[in-house]
Amino acid sequence: MHKVRIWDLPTRLFHWLLAACVVALVVTAKLGGNAMNWHLLLGHAVLALLLFRLLWGLFGGRWSRFASFLHAPSALLRHVRGQGHAGDSAGHSPLGALSVFAMLAVLIAQVGSGLLSDDEIAFSGPLSRFVSGDTVSLATSYHAHWGQYLLYALVALHLLAIAIYAWRRHGLVRAMLTGDKHLPQELPASRDTASSRLLAAVLAAASAGLAWWVHQLGAAAF
Protein backbone atom coordinates (compact mmCIF):
# COMPACT_ATOMS: atom_id res chain seq x y z
CA MET A 1 0.00 0.00 0.00
CA HIS A 2 1.20 3.51 -0.84
CA LYS A 3 0.56 6.53 1.35
CA VAL A 4 -0.53 9.41 -0.91
CA ARG A 5 -1.47 12.99 0.03
CA ILE A 6 -4.92 13.36 -1.50
CA TRP A 7 -6.56 16.24 0.34
CA ASP A 8 -4.48 19.36 0.88
CA LEU A 9 -4.92 21.37 4.07
CA PRO A 10 -7.04 24.16 2.49
CA THR A 11 -9.51 21.59 1.15
CA ARG A 12 -9.78 19.90 4.53
CA LEU A 13 -10.33 23.21 6.33
CA PHE A 14 -12.97 24.18 3.77
CA HIS A 15 -14.79 20.88 4.26
CA TRP A 16 -15.03 21.08 8.04
CA LEU A 17 -15.78 24.81 8.17
CA LEU A 18 -18.57 24.36 5.62
CA ALA A 19 -20.04 21.48 7.60
CA ALA A 20 -20.00 23.54 10.81
CA CYS A 21 -21.57 26.55 9.09
CA VAL A 22 -24.36 24.50 7.50
CA VAL A 23 -25.27 22.98 10.87
CA ALA A 24 -25.24 26.44 12.48
CA LEU A 25 -27.38 27.85 9.65
CA VAL A 26 -30.03 25.19 10.19
CA VAL A 27 -30.05 25.79 13.95
CA THR A 28 -30.32 29.59 13.66
CA ALA A 29 -33.06 29.31 11.01
CA LYS A 30 -35.13 27.08 13.28
CA LEU A 31 -34.59 29.34 16.29
CA GLY A 32 -35.60 32.49 14.40
CA GLY A 33 -35.85 35.83 16.21
CA ASN A 34 -32.50 37.38 17.08
CA ALA A 35 -30.76 34.23 15.86
CA MET A 36 -31.52 35.40 12.32
CA ASN A 37 -28.76 38.00 12.70
CA TRP A 38 -26.33 35.09 13.08
CA HIS A 39 -28.08 33.30 10.24
CA LEU A 40 -27.32 36.24 7.95
CA LEU A 41 -23.66 36.38 8.99
CA LEU A 42 -23.27 32.62 8.62
CA GLY A 43 -24.82 32.85 5.17
CA HIS A 44 -22.11 35.30 4.15
CA ALA A 45 -19.49 33.00 5.67
CA VAL A 46 -20.79 30.17 3.47
CA LEU A 47 -20.74 32.53 0.49
CA ALA A 48 -17.05 33.21 1.17
CA LEU A 49 -16.35 29.48 1.54
CA LEU A 50 -18.11 28.66 -1.73
CA LEU A 51 -16.27 31.41 -3.59
CA PHE A 52 -13.01 30.03 -2.23
CA ARG A 53 -13.91 26.47 -3.25
CA LEU A 54 -14.71 27.57 -6.80
CA LEU A 55 -11.29 29.21 -7.03
CA TRP A 56 -9.56 26.31 -5.30
CA GLY A 57 -11.18 23.99 -7.79
CA LEU A 58 -9.02 25.69 -10.40
CA PHE A 59 -5.79 26.33 -8.46
CA GLY A 60 -5.77 23.76 -5.64
CA GLY A 61 -4.00 20.44 -5.25
CA ARG A 62 -4.38 17.79 -7.92
CA TRP A 63 -7.28 15.93 -6.29
CA SER A 64 -9.04 19.13 -5.21
CA ARG A 65 -9.30 20.47 -8.75
CA PHE A 66 -12.56 20.08 -10.60
CA ALA A 67 -10.65 18.52 -13.47
CA SER A 68 -10.08 15.44 -11.30
CA PHE A 69 -13.86 15.19 -10.70
CA LEU A 70 -14.70 14.85 -14.39
CA HIS A 71 -15.03 11.12 -14.87
CA ALA A 72 -15.96 9.53 -18.16
CA PRO A 73 -19.28 7.64 -18.32
CA SER A 74 -17.27 4.41 -18.61
CA ALA A 75 -15.57 5.16 -15.26
CA LEU A 76 -18.96 5.79 -13.65
CA LEU A 77 -20.26 2.50 -15.04
CA ARG A 78 -17.19 0.63 -13.78
CA HIS A 79 -17.62 2.17 -10.36
CA VAL A 80 -21.31 1.23 -10.13
CA ARG A 81 -20.43 -2.34 -11.12
CA GLY A 82 -17.70 -2.48 -8.48
CA GLN A 83 -14.98 -2.78 -11.12
CA GLY A 84 -13.43 0.68 -10.73
CA HIS A 85 -9.72 1.36 -11.05
CA ALA A 86 -7.75 2.66 -8.06
CA GLY A 87 -7.31 6.01 -9.78
CA ASP A 88 -11.08 6.41 -10.15
CA SER A 89 -11.60 6.65 -6.39
CA ALA A 90 -8.33 8.14 -5.20
CA GLY A 91 -9.98 11.51 -4.76
CA HIS A 92 -13.73 11.70 -5.29
CA SER A 93 -15.17 8.56 -6.83
CA PRO A 94 -17.39 9.02 -9.92
CA LEU A 95 -20.53 8.92 -7.77
CA GLY A 96 -18.87 11.06 -5.11
CA ALA A 97 -17.94 13.66 -7.71
CA LEU A 98 -21.57 13.90 -8.83
CA SER A 99 -22.64 14.40 -5.21
CA VAL A 100 -20.04 17.14 -4.73
CA PHE A 101 -21.23 19.03 -7.80
CA ALA A 102 -24.84 18.62 -6.64
CA MET A 103 -23.99 19.84 -3.13
CA LEU A 104 -22.13 22.89 -4.44
CA ALA A 105 -24.99 23.73 -6.83
CA VAL A 106 -27.64 23.46 -4.11
CA LEU A 107 -25.58 25.47 -1.63
CA ILE A 108 -24.96 28.19 -4.21
CA ALA A 109 -28.69 28.30 -4.97
CA GLN A 110 -29.54 28.41 -1.26
CA VAL A 111 -27.09 31.21 -0.50
CA GLY A 112 -28.07 33.12 -3.64
CA SER A 113 -31.78 32.88 -2.85
CA GLY A 114 -31.05 33.98 0.72
CA LEU A 115 -29.30 37.11 -0.56
CA LEU A 116 -32.48 37.93 -2.51
CA SER A 117 -34.99 36.99 0.20
CA ASP A 118 -37.25 39.28 2.22
CA ASP A 119 -39.58 38.02 4.96
CA GLU A 120 -41.31 41.43 5.10
CA ILE A 121 -40.87 41.47 8.88
CA ALA A 122 -37.29 41.85 10.07
CA PHE A 123 -35.02 40.24 7.50
CA SER A 124 -34.06 41.48 4.06
CA GLY A 125 -31.29 40.04 1.92
CA PRO A 126 -28.63 42.52 0.79
CA LEU A 127 -29.42 42.01 -2.91
CA SER A 128 -33.22 42.10 -2.64
CA ARG A 129 -33.39 45.81 -3.42
CA PHE A 130 -31.79 45.28 -6.82
CA VAL A 131 -34.48 42.95 -8.24
CA SER A 132 -38.23 42.97 -8.78
CA GLY A 133 -40.76 42.03 -6.14
CA ASP A 134 -41.68 38.88 -8.06
CA THR A 135 -38.05 37.75 -8.03
CA VAL A 136 -37.78 38.44 -4.29
CA SER A 137 -40.97 36.46 -3.67
CA LEU A 138 -39.72 33.52 -5.72
CA ALA A 139 -36.30 33.56 -4.03
CA THR A 140 -37.88 33.77 -0.56
CA SER A 141 -40.18 30.83 -1.27
CA TYR A 142 -37.34 28.70 -2.64
CA HIS A 143 -34.99 29.57 0.24
CA ALA A 144 -37.54 28.77 2.93
CA HIS A 145 -38.98 25.62 1.37
CA TRP A 146 -37.61 23.71 -1.65
CA GLY A 147 -34.05 24.86 -1.19
CA GLN A 148 -33.68 23.74 2.40
CA TYR A 149 -35.38 20.38 1.70
CA LEU A 150 -33.02 19.71 -1.20
CA LEU A 151 -30.10 20.53 1.07
CA TYR A 152 -31.39 18.22 3.81
CA ALA A 153 -31.74 15.40 1.29
CA LEU A 154 -28.19 15.84 -0.03
CA VAL A 155 -26.74 16.03 3.48
CA ALA A 156 -28.60 12.84 4.41
CA LEU A 157 -27.21 11.07 1.33
CA HIS A 158 -23.73 12.37 2.18
CA LEU A 159 -23.94 11.01 5.72
CA LEU A 160 -25.27 7.69 4.42
CA ALA A 161 -22.33 7.41 2.02
CA ILE A 162 -19.90 8.16 4.86
CA ALA A 163 -21.51 5.43 6.97
CA ILE A 164 -21.24 2.92 4.11
CA TYR A 165 -17.59 3.80 3.49
CA ALA A 166 -16.86 3.52 7.21
CA TRP A 167 -18.52 0.08 7.30
CA ARG A 168 -16.35 -0.98 4.37
CA ARG A 169 -13.30 0.51 6.13
CA HIS A 170 -12.33 2.83 3.30
CA GLY A 171 -10.98 5.46 5.71
CA LEU A 172 -12.91 8.31 4.10
CA VAL A 173 -13.25 10.41 7.26
CA ARG A 174 -9.66 9.73 8.32
CA ALA A 175 -8.42 10.92 4.93
CA MET A 176 -10.35 14.19 5.30
CA LEU A 177 -8.68 14.66 8.69
CA THR A 178 -5.11 13.70 7.84
CA GLY A 179 -5.12 14.36 4.09
CA ASP A 180 -3.59 10.98 3.26
CA LYS A 181 -4.95 7.77 1.79
CA HIS A 182 -3.37 4.33 1.59
CA LEU A 183 -3.77 3.13 -2.00
CA PRO A 184 -2.85 -0.13 -3.72
CA GLN A 185 -0.86 1.73 -6.35
CA GLU A 186 1.28 4.85 -6.30
CA LEU A 187 -0.49 7.89 -7.71
CA PRO A 188 0.50 11.56 -8.02
CA ALA A 189 -0.01 13.42 -4.75
CA SER A 190 -1.77 16.73 -4.26
CA ARG A 191 0.49 19.73 -3.88
CA ASP A 192 0.29 20.76 -0.21
CA THR A 193 3.28 23.00 0.38
CA ALA A 194 3.83 26.29 2.18
CA SER A 195 3.50 28.18 -1.12
CA SER A 196 0.23 26.45 -2.03
CA ARG A 197 -1.16 27.18 1.42
CA LEU A 198 -0.14 30.83 1.06
CA LEU A 199 -1.99 30.94 -2.26
CA ALA A 200 -5.03 29.44 -0.53
CA ALA A 201 -4.84 32.13 2.17
CA VAL A 202 -4.77 34.86 -0.48
CA LEU A 203 -7.75 33.33 -2.31
CA ALA A 204 -9.62 32.91 0.99
CA ALA A 205 -8.99 36.57 1.89
CA ALA A 206 -10.23 37.68 -1.54
CA SER A 207 -13.33 35.50 -1.19
CA ALA A 208 -14.04 36.86 2.29
CA GLY A 209 -13.59 40.41 1.01
CA LEU A 210 -16.09 39.84 -1.79
CA ALA A 211 -18.61 38.27 0.61
CA TRP A 212 -18.21 41.24 2.97
CA TRP A 213 -18.77 43.66 0.09
CA VAL A 214 -22.03 41.88 -0.73
CA HIS A 215 -23.01 42.15 2.94
CA GLN A 216 -22.30 45.89 2.90
CA LEU A 217 -24.65 46.35 -0.06
CA GLY A 218 -27.48 45.53 2.29
CA ALA A 219 -26.13 47.79 5.02
CA ALA A 220 -25.91 50.66 2.54
CA ALA A 221 -29.66 50.49 2.00
CA PHE A 222 -30.24 51.61 5.58
Contacts in CASP RR format, 6 or more apart in sequence:
PFRMAT RR
TARGET T0000
AUTHOR 0000-0000-0000
METHOD contacts of the structure
MODEL  1
MHKVRIWDLPTRLFHWLLAACVVALVVTAKLGGNAMNWHLLLGHAVLALL
LFRLLWGLFGGRWSRFASFLHAPSALLRHVRGQGHAGDSAGHSPLGALSV
FAMLAVLIAQVGSGLLSDDEIAFSGPLSRFVSGDTVSLATSYHAHWGQYL
LYALVALHLLAIAIYAWRRHGLVRAMLTGDKHLPQELPASRDTASSRLLA
AVLAAASAGLAWWVHQLGAAAF
1 182 0 8 1.000
1 183 0 8 1.000
1 184 0 8 1.000
2 182 0 8 1.000
2 183 0 8 1.000
2 184 0 8 1.000
2 185 0 8 1.000
2 186 0 8 1.000
2 187 0 8 1.000
3 180 0 8 1.000
3 181 0 8 1.000
3 182 0 8 1.000
4 90 0 8 1.000
4 180 0 8 1.000
4 181 0 8 1.000
4 182 0 8 1.000
4 183 0 8 1.000
4 186 0 8 1.000
4 187 0 8 1.000
4 188 0 8 1.000
4 189 0 8 1.000
5 179 0 8 1.000
5 180 0 8 1.000
5 189 0 8 1.000
5 190 0 8 1.000
5 192 0 8 1.000
6 63 0 8 1.000
6 90 0 8 1.000
6 91 0 8 1.000
6 175 0 8 1.000
6 179 0 8 1.000
6 180 0 8 1.000
6 181 0 8 1.000
6 189 0 8 1.000
6 190 0 8 1.000
7 15 0 8 1.000
7 63 0 8 1.000
7 64 0 8 1.000
7 91 0 8 1.000
7 175 0 8 1.000
7 176 0 8 1.000
7 179 0 8 1.000
7 190 0 8 1.000
8 60 0 8 1.000
8 61 0 8 1.000
8 64 0 8 1.000
8 179 0 8 1.000
8 190 0 8 1.000
8 191 0 8 1.000
8 192 0 8 1.000
8 196 0 8 1.000
8 197 0 8 1.000
8 200 0 8 1.000
9 179 0 8 1.000
9 192 0 8 1.000
9 197 0 8 1.000
9 200 0 8 1.000
10 52 0 8 1.000
10 56 0 8 1.000
10 60 0 8 1.000
10 64 0 8 1.000
10 196 0 8 1.000
10 197 0 8 1.000
10 200 0 8 1.000
10 204 0 8 1.000
11 56 0 8 1.000
11 60 0 8 1.000
11 61 0 8 1.000
11 64 0 8 1.000
11 190 0 8 1.000
12 176 0 8 1.000
12 177 0 8 1.000
12 179 0 8 1.000
14 49 0 8 1.000
14 52 0 8 1.000
14 53 0 8 1.000
14 56 0 8 1.000
15 176 0 8 1.000
16 176 0 8 1.000
17 45 0 8 1.000
17 49 0 8 1.000
18 46 0 8 1.000
18 49 0 8 1.000
18 53 0 8 1.000
18 107 0 8 1.000
21 42 0 8 1.000
21 43 0 8 1.000
21 45 0 8 1.000
21 46 0 8 1.000
21 49 0 8 1.000
22 46 0 8 1.000
22 107 0 8 1.000
22 151 0 8 1.000
22 155 0 8 1.000
24 38 0 8 1.000
24 42 0 8 1.000
25 39 0 8 1.000
25 42 0 8 1.000
25 43 0 8 1.000
25 46 0 8 1.000
26 148 0 8 1.000
27 35 0 8 1.000
28 35 0 8 1.000
28 36 0 8 1.000
28 38 0 8 1.000
28 39 0 8 1.000
28 42 0 8 1.000
29 35 0 8 1.000
29 36 0 8 1.000
29 39 0 8 1.000
29 148 0 8 1.000
32 39 0 8 1.000
33 122 0 8 1.000
36 122 0 8 1.000
36 123 0 8 1.000
40 123 0 8 1.000
40 125 0 8 1.000
40 215 0 8 1.000
41 215 0 8 1.000
43 111 0 8 1.000
43 114 0 8 1.000
44 211 0 8 1.000
44 212 0 8 1.000
44 214 0 8 1.000
44 215 0 8 1.000
45 211 0 8 1.000
46 107 0 8 1.000
46 111 0 8 1.000
47 111 0 8 1.000
47 112 0 8 1.000
47 115 0 8 1.000
47 211 0 8 1.000
47 214 0 8 1.000
48 204 0 8 1.000
48 207 0 8 1.000
48 208 0 8 1.000
48 209 0 8 1.000
48 210 0 8 1.000
48 211 0 8 1.000
48 212 0 8 1.000
49 207 0 8 1.000
50 104 0 8 1.000
50 107 0 8 1.000
50 108 0 8 1.000
50 111 0 8 1.000
51 206 0 8 1.000
51 207 0 8 1.000
51 210 0 8 1.000
51 211 0 8 1.000
52 200 0 8 1.000
52 203 0 8 1.000
52 204 0 8 1.000
52 207 0 8 1.000
53 104 0 8 1.000
54 104 0 8 1.000
55 203 0 8 1.000
55 206 0 8 1.000
55 207 0 8 1.000
56 64 0 8 1.000
56 200 0 8 1.000
56 203 0 8 1.000
57 64 0 8 1.000
57 65 0 8 1.000
57 66 0 8 1.000
58 65 0 8 1.000
58 66 0 8 1.000
59 65 0 8 1.000
59 199 0 8 1.000
59 203 0 8 1.000
60 190 0 8 1.000
60 191 0 8 1.000
60 196 0 8 1.000
60 199 0 8 1.000
60 200 0 8 1.000
61 190 0 8 1.000
61 191 0 8 1.000
61 192 0 8 1.000
61 196 0 8 1.000
62 68 0 8 1.000
62 188 0 8 1.000
62 189 0 8 1.000
62 190 0 8 1.000
62 191 0 8 1.000
63 90 0 8 1.000
63 91 0 8 1.000
63 92 0 8 1.000
63 190 0 8 1.000
64 190 0 8 1.000
68 91 0 8 1.000
68 92 0 8 1.000
69 92 0 8 1.000
69 97 0 8 1.000
69 100 0 8 1.000
69 101 0 8 1.000
70 97 0 8 1.000
71 79 0 8 1.000
71 88 0 8 1.000
71 94 0 8 1.000
71 97 0 8 1.000
75 84 0 8 1.000
75 85 0 8 1.000
75 88 0 8 1.000
75 94 0 8 1.000
76 94 0 8 1.000
76 95 0 8 1.000
76 98 0 8 1.000
78 84 0 8 1.000
78 85 0 8 1.000
78 88 0 8 1.000
79 88 0 8 1.000
79 89 0 8 1.000
79 93 0 8 1.000
79 94 0 8 1.000
79 95 0 8 1.000
80 94 0 8 1.000
80 95 0 8 1.000
86 183 0 8 1.000
86 184 0 8 1.000
86 185 0 8 1.000
86 187 0 8 1.000
87 183 0 8 1.000
87 185 0 8 1.000
87 187 0 8 1.000
88 94 0 8 1.000
90 181 0 8 1.000
90 183 0 8 1.000
90 187 0 8 1.000
91 181 0 8 1.000
92 100 0 8 1.000
96 161 0 8 1.000
99 154 0 8 1.000
99 157 0 8 1.000
99 158 0 8 1.000
99 161 0 8 1.000
102 154 0 8 1.000
103 154 0 8 1.000
103 158 0 8 1.000
106 147 0 8 1.000
106 150 0 8 1.000
106 151 0 8 1.000
106 154 0 8 1.000
107 151 0 8 1.000
109 142 0 8 1.000
109 147 0 8 1.000
110 143 0 8 1.000
110 147 0 8 1.000
110 148 0 8 1.000
110 150 0 8 1.000
110 151 0 8 1.000
112 127 0 8 1.000
112 139 0 8 1.000
112 143 0 8 1.000
113 139 0 8 1.000
113 140 0 8 1.000
113 142 0 8 1.000
113 143 0 8 1.000
113 147 0 8 1.000
114 125 0 8 1.000
114 139 0 8 1.000
114 140 0 8 1.000
114 143 0 8 1.000
115 125 0 8 1.000
115 126 0 8 1.000
115 127 0 8 1.000
115 128 0 8 1.000
115 214 0 8 1.000
116 125 0 8 1.000
116 127 0 8 1.000
116 128 0 8 1.000
116 131 0 8 1.000
116 135 0 8 1.000
116 136 0 8 1.000
116 139 0 8 1.000
116 140 0 8 1.000
116 143 0 8 1.000
117 123 0 8 1.000
117 124 0 8 1.000
117 125 0 8 1.000
117 128 0 8 1.000
117 136 0 8 1.000
117 139 0 8 1.000
117 140 0 8 1.000
117 143 0 8 1.000
117 144 0 8 1.000
118 124 0 8 1.000
118 125 0 8 1.000
118 128 0 8 1.000
118 136 0 8 1.000
118 140 0 8 1.000
119 140 0 8 1.000
124 218 0 8 1.000
124 221 0 8 1.000
125 218 0 8 1.000
126 214 0 8 1.000
126 215 0 8 1.000
126 216 0 8 1.000
126 217 0 8 1.000
126 218 0 8 1.000
126 219 0 8 1.000
126 221 0 8 1.000
127 214 0 8 1.000
127 217 0 8 1.000
127 218 0 8 1.000
128 136 0 8 1.000
128 139 0 8 1.000
129 218 0 8 1.000
129 221 0 8 1.000
130 217 0 8 1.000
131 139 0 8 1.000
162 172 0 8 1.000
162 173 0 8 1.000
165 171 0 8 1.000
165 172 0 8 1.000
165 173 0 8 1.000
166 172 0 8 1.000
166 173 0 8 1.000
171 181 0 8 1.000
175 181 0 8 1.000
179 192 0 8 1.000
END
